[in-house]
Amino acid sequence: MLNLQAPLPQDLPSFFMTISLVLSVILLGELLIRRFSVSAFVVRKIIHLGMGIVVFFVPSYFATNFYPLLAGLLFLLLNGLNLFRGWFLSLHSDTVEPGGEPGLNSYGSMLFPLVFMLLALFLWDDNRWILQSAMLVMGIGDSLAALVGSTAGRRHIEHLTESPKTLEGSATMFVVSFLLLLMCLVFFGGDINGALASQPFWIILLFALFLALVATAVEALLSRGLDNFFIPVAIAYVLYVLEMNHTVQLWNFIAGGLLALFMAVFSVKVKFLNNSGATATFLLGTTIFGIGGIAWTVPMLTFYLLSSVLSKLGKKKKAKFDLVFEKGSQRDAGQVYANGGIAWILMIVFSLTGHPAVFFAYLGTLAAVQADTWATEIGTMWPNPKAWLVTSFKEVPVGTSGGVSVPGTSGAFIGSLFICASALLVNVGWLFEFGVLQSLLLIGFSGLAASLVDSFFGATVQAQYYDPIREKVTERTHSVAADGSLVENRLLKGVPFVNNDLVNTLCALSGSALAYIVVVNLGIF
């Protein structure tokens, strides 16, 4: 785990050489920008690429991680000051992107040394090759993708992220990542001891293709420099789990990833998800299906399929609520994170710890989001239902944030039971050890309680607005006028940043917390 090693005198020359090299490159970049009017964007990406190469070789000429971490800390502080002072255009600028368009404020220059430090603390001893491979892909692949996308990109990918993404840029990221990963897996073959060890070349090639697709999806989904952090983290996590967790099989991982890819493509085709939602689903599904296996896959598929189908039923009756709810039935990445993000984190925690209570928390969070979805869908679809505000029991129109109804609450409990039942159907031993009836009740009431938590936050702190065009209360911050212009809605109650996605996340968190606390306190495992 975390390991800060002692400094050694023989590492000092390498330390000063690294500092001097990086500073020289930065100063050269400043000279090119200020004296020769070379594009700051191009210079930044070239420096980014060069740093990826430098970091790749760092573990080869340092005996311990002390001085590499010190160098990372120094450049983290330098980049942090540069964000506010603007000393070096070659490190950071949020003025304009290629083409003259305003750019987004990026934190990539700070996240680069930060993620290097994190990986160096975790991986320096026995898994330096993972650190080197992950940082090389991020440094070179991300830089070339940005350069190609900004200069030759013609086909933009809609509904993905704040920064414009192109098919050409993503294709570059995929090809470069694949070649670099394949090179690293072959070059470091002697250092690999886990699931990737002694595999035929064609299997290594297939795995490199798939992991490159994961890196490409991460790069496409993130903006503001966050990809600098999450690309190497995603690659390092997959390689580390395959290296250290001997219950994870390589073929199962690839098969789970292919299933996640199929789900993502299918969801776009049938309009369950937009492009950002599908990309997030691919990454989430790859982690859960590929690493968790059948026990984790079936409950997630149960939530995904049943909730997606339910959201498409009764469309005519639910149409009147489309302008009340913040988002429609086609989910985006924010909704995928809100509904599946806690489950995603729990899968990662379990892959590193293996504690059975984490699986119950996983079922609890899926029951929570299933209960919330079913309560909303059934409550709005049911003929002539009555709804009451959960805080005061005052009757309110169906669809009001914080409102509960008998059909909706019943649907929440039944939906939660489906989650537990799906895990029982695939014979998860921990549930039988805990007790079938006890498991159903625990997960059922965890989901039900979480849906009521969702209603409570919806009634108290979730932002609600007045739509002056339709003269209705809505969760949407803006409405579309007859001429197509956006009209800002007036805040009636709640906190502006507390939207439906945040409330759903709190709901998912409460369901997992309740199930986990009960199982841990009973001390069965």
C-alpha positions in Angstrom: 0.0 0.0 0.0 1.2 3.5 0.7 5.0 3.5 1.0 7.2 6.6 1.4 10.8 5.3 1.3 13.9 6.8 2.8 16.1 9.2 0.7 19.4 7.8 -0.5 22.4 10.0 -1.3 23.0 8.3 -4.6 19.6 9.6 -5.9 20.6 13.2 -5.5 22.3 13.6 -8.9 19.3 12.1 -10.6 17.0 14.4 -8.7 18.8 17.6 -9.8 19.1 16.3 -13.3 15.4 15.7 -13.5 14.5 19.1 -12.1 17.0 20.8 -14.5 15.6 18.9 -17.5 12.0 19.7 -16.7 12.8 23.4 -16.1 14.8 23.6 -19.3 11.9 22.2 -21.3 9.5 24.7 -19.7 11.8 27.7 -20.4 12.2 26.5 -24.0 8.5 26.3 -24.3 8.2 29.9 -23.0 10.7 31.0 -25.6 8.8 29.4 -28.4 5.6 31.0 -27.3 6.7 34.5 -26.5 9.6 35.1 -29.0 8.6 32.9 -32.0 4.8 33.1 -31.5 4.3 29.3 -31.6 0.8 28.3 -30.5 0.7 28.0 -26.7 -1.7 25.1 -27.1 0.7 23.1 -29.2 3.7 23.8 -26.9 1.7 22.7 -23.9 0.8 19.4 -25.5 4.3 18.8 -26.6 5.6 19.4 -23.1 2.8 17.2 -21.8 4.0 14.4 -24.2 7.6 14.9 -23.1 6.8 14.7 -19.4 5.1 11.4 -20.1 8.3 10.1 -21.6 10.4 11.5 -18.7 8.2 9.9 -16.1 8.4 6.6 -17.9 12.1 6.5 -17.3 12.1 8.0 -13.7 11.8 4.6 -11.9 14.9 3.3 -13.8 17.3 5.8 -12.3 16.0 6.3 -8.8 16.6 3.7 -6.1 13.7 4.8 -3.8 10.6 6.9 -4.4 11.6 9.8 -2.0 13.2 12.1 -4.5 10.7 11.4 -7.3 7.9 12.3 -4.9 9.8 15.4 -3.8 10.2 16.4 -7.5 6.5 15.8 -8.1 5.6 17.9 -5.0 7.7 20.8 -6.3 6.1 20.8 -9.7 2.7 20.5 -8.1 3.3 23.7 -6.1 4.8 25.4 -9.2 1.7 24.5 -11.3 -0.6 25.5 -8.5 1.0 29.0 -8.3 1.0 29.3 -12.0 -2.8 28.8 -12.1 -3.2 32.0 -10.2 -0.2 34.0 -11.4 -0.1 32.9 -15.1 3.7 33.0 -15.2 4.1 30.1 -17.7 1.9 29.9 -20.8 3.6 26.6 -21.6 2.1 25.1 -18.5 -1.4 26.5 -18.3 -3.7 28.9 -20.1 -7.5 29.2 -20.2 -7.6 32.0 -22.8 -8.3 30.5 -26.2 -8.1 27.1 -27.9 -7.1 26.5 -31.5 -9.6 28.1 -33.8 -9.9 31.2 -31.5 -12.7 29.7 -29.3 -12.6 30.4 -25.5 -11.1 27.5 -23.6 -12.1 25.9 -20.4 -10.1 26.4 -17.3 -7.9 23.3 -17.0 -6.3 21.8 -13.9 -4.4 19.2 -15.9 -1.0 20.7 -15.2 -1.6 20.2 -11.4 -3.2 16.7 -11.8 -0.2 15.4 -13.8 2.3 15.5 -10.9 -0.4 14.7 -8.4 -1.3 11.4 -10.0 2.4 10.5 -10.5 2.9 11.0 -6.7 -0.2 8.9 -5.9 1.0 6.0 -8.1 4.5 6.3 -6.9 3.4 5.9 -3.3 1.3 2.8 -4.1 3.3 1.0 -6.8 7.0 1.8 -6.5 8.1 -1.4 -4.7 6.9 -4.3 -6.8 4.8 -2.8 -9.5 6.8 0.1 -11.0 6.0 -1.2 -14.5 2.3 -0.4 -13.8 3.3 3.2 -12.9 5.4 3.5 -16.0 2.8 2.1 -18.4 0.0 4.2 -17.0 1.9 7.5 -17.1 3.3 6.8 -20.6 -0.2 6.2 -22.1 -1.5 9.4 -20.4 1.4 11.5 -21.4 1.7 10.5 -25.1 -1.8 9.3 -25.9 -3.7 12.2 -24.4 -1.4 14.8 -26.0 -1.6 13.4 -29.5 -5.4 13.0 -29.2 -5.7 16.7 -28.3 -3.4 17.8 -31.1 -5.1 15.6 -33.8 -8.6 16.5 -32.5 -7.9 20.2 -32.6 -6.1 20.4 -36.0 -7.7 17.6 -38.0 -10.9 16.8 -36.1 -14.0 17.3 -38.3 -16.6 15.0 -36.8 -17.6 16.1 -33.3 -19.2 13.7 -30.8 -22.4 15.2 -29.4 -23.6 15.1 -25.8 -20.3 13.9 -24.3 -18.5 16.5 -22.2 -17.8 20.2 -21.9 -14.7 20.1 -24.1 -15.4 19.4 -27.8 -14.4 15.8 -28.6 -13.9 14.5 -32.1 -13.9 11.0 -33.7 -10.5 11.7 -35.1 -9.1 12.7 -31.7 -10.6 9.6 -30.0 -9.3 7.3 -32.7 -5.8 8.7 -32.2 -6.1 8.1 -28.5 -7.2 4.5 -29.1 -4.5 3.6 -31.6 -1.7 5.3 -29.6 -2.8 3.8 -26.3 -3.1 0.3 -27.9 0.5 0.5 -29.3 2.0 1.8 -26.1 0.2 -0.7 -23.9 1.1 -3.6 -26.1 4.7 -2.4 -26.1 4.7 -2.1 -22.3 3.1 -5.5 -21.7 5.7 -7.2 -23.9 8.6 -5.2 -22.6 7.7 -5.7 -18.9 6.7 -9.3 -19.4 9.3 -10.6 -17.1 8.0 -8.4 -14.2 4.3 -9.6 -14.6 3.2 -12.3 -12.1 -0.6 -12.2 -12.1 -3.3 -13.0 -14.6 -1.3 -11.6 -17.5 1.7 -13.7 -16.9 2.7 -16.4 -19.4 -0.3 -15.6 -21.7 0.0 -16.1 -25.5 0.8 -13.0 -27.5 -2.6 -12.9 -29.2 -4.3 -12.7 -25.7 -2.0 -9.9 -24.7 -2.8 -8.2 -27.9 -6.6 -8.6 -27.3 -6.2 -7.3 -23.7 -4.2 -4.3 -24.9 -6.9 -3.4 -27.4 -9.6 -3.5 -24.7 -7.6 -1.6 -22.1 -6.9 1.0 -24.8 -10.7 1.3 -25.3 -11.0 2.0 -21.6 -8.4 4.7 -21.7 -10.1 6.2 -24.8 -13.5 6.3 -23.0 -12.0 8.0 -20.0 -10.3 10.6 -22.2 -13.5 11.2 -24.1 -15.7 11.6 -21.1 -13.6 14.1 -19.1 -12.7 17.8 -19.5 -10.9 20.5 -17.6 -7.7 18.3 -17.4 -9.4 15.6 -15.2 -8.3 13.0 -17.8 -4.7 13.7 -16.7 -5.6 12.1 -13.4 -8.1 9.4 -14.3 -6.5 7.9 -17.4 -3.4 6.6 -15.5 -5.6 5.7 -12.5 -7.9 3.6 -14.6 -5.1 1.8 -16.4 -3.1 1.3 -13.2 -6.2 0.0 -11.4 -7.0 -2.6 -14.0 -3.4 -3.8 -14.2 -3.0 -3.9 -10.4 -6.2 -5.9 -9.9 -5.1 -8.4 -12.5 -1.7 -8.6 -11.0 -2.7 -8.8 -7.3 -6.2 -10.2 -7.1 -6.0 -13.8 -8.1 -9.7 -14.3 -8.1 -10.0 -12.1 -11.2 -9.5 -14.0 -14.4 -8.3 -12.3 -17.6 -10.9 -13.9 -19.8 -13.7 -13.0 -17.4 -12.5 -9.4 -17.4 -12.5 -9.2 -21.2 -15.9 -10.9 -21.5 -17.3 -8.5 -18.9 -16.0 -5.6 -20.8 -17.5 -6.8 -24.0 -20.9 -7.2 -22.3 -20.5 -3.6 -21.0 -19.7 -2.4 -24.5 -22.7 -4.2 -25.9 -24.9 -2.6 -23.3 -23.6 0.9 -24.0 -24.1 0.6 -27.7 -27.5 -0.9 -27.3 -28.6 1.8 -24.9 -27.7 4.5 -27.4 -29.6 2.7 -30.1 -32.8 2.4 -28.1 -32.3 5.9 -26.5 -32.0 4.7 -23.0 -28.7 6.7 -22.8 -27.1 9.6 -24.6 -23.4 9.4 -25.6 -22.0 10.5 -22.2 -24.3 8.1 -20.4 -23.3 5.2 -22.7 -19.6 6.0 -22.2 -20.0 6.1 -18.4 -22.0 2.9 -18.5 -19.2 1.1 -20.5 -16.6 2.1 -17.9 -18.9 1.2 -14.9 -20.0 -2.1 -16.5 -16.4 -3.0 -17.4 -15.4 -2.7 -13.7 -18.4 -4.5 -12.3 -18.9 -7.2 -14.9 -15.2 -7.8 -15.6 -14.0 -7.8 -12.0 -17.0 -8.8 -10.0 -18.2 -11.7 -12.1 -21.7 -13.1 -12.2 -22.5 -12.3 -8.6 -22.1 -8.6 -9.1 -23.2 -8.6 -12.7 -26.8 -10.0 -12.3 -28.0 -7.5 -9.7 -26.6 -4.6 -11.8 -28.3 -6.0 -15.0 -31.5 -6.4 -13.0 -31.5 -2.7 -12.1 -30.5 -1.6 -15.6 -33.0 -3.6 -17.5 -36.0 -3.3 -15.3 -35.6 0.4 -14.6 -34.8 1.2 -18.3 -37.9 -0.7 -19.5 -40.1 0.9 -16.8 -39.0 4.4 -17.8 -40.3 3.7 -21.3 -43.7 2.4 -20.2 -46.7 4.6 -19.9 -45.0 7.4 -21.9 -48.3 9.1 -22.7 -49.4 9.3 -19.1 -46.0 10.4 -17.9 -45.5 13.0 -20.7 -47.1 15.7 -18.6 -44.2 15.3 -16.1 -41.4 15.7 -18.7 -41.1 19.4 -18.1 -41.3 19.0 -14.3 -38.4 16.6 -13.9 -34.9 17.9 -14.5 -34.0 15.3 -17.1 -35.9 13.1 -19.5 -35.9 9.3 -19.8 -32.6 9.3 -21.9 -30.0 9.2 -19.1 -26.7 11.1 -19.3 -23.4 10.5 -17.5 -24.5 12.5 -14.5 -27.4 10.2 -14.0 -25.3 7.1 -14.5 -22.9 8.4 -11.8 -25.8 9.3 -9.5 -27.4 5.9 -9.8 -24.4 3.6 -10.2 -21.4 5.6 -8.9 -21.6 4.3 -5.3 -21.9 0.7 -6.7 -18.9 1.4 -8.9 -16.8 2.6 -5.9 -17.9 -0.4 -3.8 -16.8 -2.8 -6.5 -13.4 -1.2 -6.5 -13.2 -1.4 -2.7 -14.2 -5.1 -2.8 -11.6 -5.9 -5.4 -9.0 -4.5 -3.1 -10.3 -5.9 0.3 -12.6 -8.8 -0.5 -14.9 -8.1 2.6 -18.4 -9.7 2.2 -20.1 -6.7 3.9 -19.1 -4.6 0.9 -21.3 -6.9 -1.3 -24.3 -6.3 1.0 -23.6 -2.6 0.7 -23.5 -3.0 -3.1 -27.0 -4.7 -3.1 -28.2 -1.9 -0.7 -27.1 0.9 -3.1 -28.7 -0.9 -6.1 -31.9 -1.4 -4.1 -31.9 2.3 -3.2 -31.6 3.5 -6.8 -34.1 0.8 -8.0 -36.5 1.9 -5.3 -36.2 5.5 -6.2 -36.7 4.8 -9.9 -39.6 2.5 -9.3 -41.3 4.9 -6.9 -41.1 7.8 -9.4 -42.1 5.7 -12.5 -45.0 3.8 -10.9 -46.2 6.8 -8.9 -46.5 9.0 -12.0 -47.9 6.1 -14.2 -50.5 4.9 -11.7 -54.1 6.0 -12.5 -55.2 9.0 -10.4 -52.8 8.6 -7.5 -52.6 10.9 -4.5 -49.3 12.1 -3.2 -48.2 13.7 0.1 -45.1 15.7 1.0 -42.9 13.4 3.1 -42.1 16.2 5.6 -45.6 17.5 6.4 -48.0 15.0 4.8 -49.6 17.8 3.0 -51.2 16.7 -0.3 -49.2 17.8 -3.3 -49.5 17.2 -7.1 -48.0 13.9 -8.3 -44.4 14.4 -9.5 -43.6 17.0 -6.8 -40.1 16.6 -5.4 -40.5 15.1 -1.9 -43.9 13.7 -2.7 -44.7 10.1 -1.8 -47.7 7.9 -2.8 -49.0 4.5 -1.8 -48.3 3.0 -5.3 -44.9 4.6 -5.5 -43.8 3.5 -2.0 -45.1 0.0 -2.7 -43.2 -0.1 -6.0 -40.0 1.1 -4.2 -40.1 -1.9 -1.8 -40.9 -4.4 -4.5 -38.2 -3.1 -6.7 -35.7 -3.5 -3.8 -36.7 -7.1 -3.4 -36.0 -7.8 -7.0 -32.4 -6.7 -6.5 -31.8 -9.2 -3.6 -33.8 -11.9 -5.4 -31.5 -11.6 -8.5 -28.4 -12.2 -6.3 -30.1 -15.2 -4.6 -30.9 -16.7 -8.1 -27.1 -16.9 -8.9 -26.5 -18.5 -5.5 -24.3 -15.9 -3.8 -23.2 -17.9 -0.7 -23.0 -14.9 1.6 -26.8 -14.3 1.3 -27.6 -17.9 2.3 -25.1 -17.6 5.2 -26.8 -14.5 6.3 -30.2 -16.0 5.8 -32.5 -15.8 2.7 -35.4 -14.1 4.6 -33.0 -11.8 6.5 -31.3 -10.8 3.2 -34.6 -10.0 1.5 -35.7 -7.9 4.4 -32.4 -6.1 4.8 -32.0 -5.2 1.2 -35.8 -4.5 0.8 -35.9 -2.1 3.7 -32.5 -0.6 2.8 -34.0 0.4 -0.6 -37.3 1.6 0.9 -35.6 3.7 3.5 -33.2 5.2 1.0 -36.1 6.2 -1.3 -37.7 8.0 1.7 -34.3 9.7 2.3 -34.4 10.8 -1.4 -37.9 12.2 -0.9 -36.8 14.0 2.3 -34.0 15.8 0.5 -36.2 16.4 -2.4 -38.7 18.2 -0.2 -36.2 20.2 1.8 -33.0 21.1 0.0 -33.4 20.1 -3.7 -33.7 23.2 -5.9 -37.2 23.8 -7.4 -37.9 26.6 -9.9 -40.8 28.5 -11.3 -41.2 28.1 -15.1 -42.7 31.5 -16.2 -43.6 30.1 -19.7 -45.7 27.2 -18.6 -46.5 28.7 -15.1 -45.5 25.5 -13.3 -43.0 24.4 -10.7 -40.1 22.5 -12.2 -36.6 21.1 -11.4 -35.2 22.6 -14.5 -33.1 25.8 -14.2 -34.1 27.0 -17.7 -37.1 26.7 -20.0 -37.3 27.0 -23.8 -39.5 29.8 -25.1 -41.6 29.6 -28.3 -38.9 31.3 -30.3 -36.3 28.8 -29.1 -34.5 31.1 -26.7 -33.6 29.9 -23.1 -35.4 31.6 -20.3 -33.9 31.4 -16.8 -36.4 30.0 -14.2 -36.8 31.6 -10.8 -35.6 29.7 -7.7 -38.5 29.0 -5.4 -36.9 26.8 -2.7 -33.9 24.7 -2.0 -30.2 25.1 -2.6 -29.2 25.9 -6.3 -26.4 23.3 -6.5 -28.6 20.5 -5.0 -30.1 19.0 -8.1 -31.7 15.7 -8.8 -28.4 13.9 -9.5 -27.0 14.9 -6.1 -30.2 13.8 -4.3 -30.0 10.5 -6.1 -26.4 10.1 -5.0 -27.4 10.7 -1.4 -30.1 8.1 -1.8 -27.7 5.5 -3.2 -25.2 6.3 -0.4 -27.8 5.9 2.3 -29.0 2.5 1.0 -25.5 1.1 0.9 -24.6 2.6 4.4 -27.7 1.0 6.0 -27.0 -2.5 4.6 -23.3 -2.3 5.4 -23.8 -1.1 9.0 -26.3 -3.8 9.8 -24.1 -6.6 8.4 -20.9 -5.4 10.1 -22.6 -4.9 13.5 -24.1 -8.4 13.4 -20.6 -9.7 13.0 -21.5 -12.7 10.9 -18.5 -12.4 8.5 
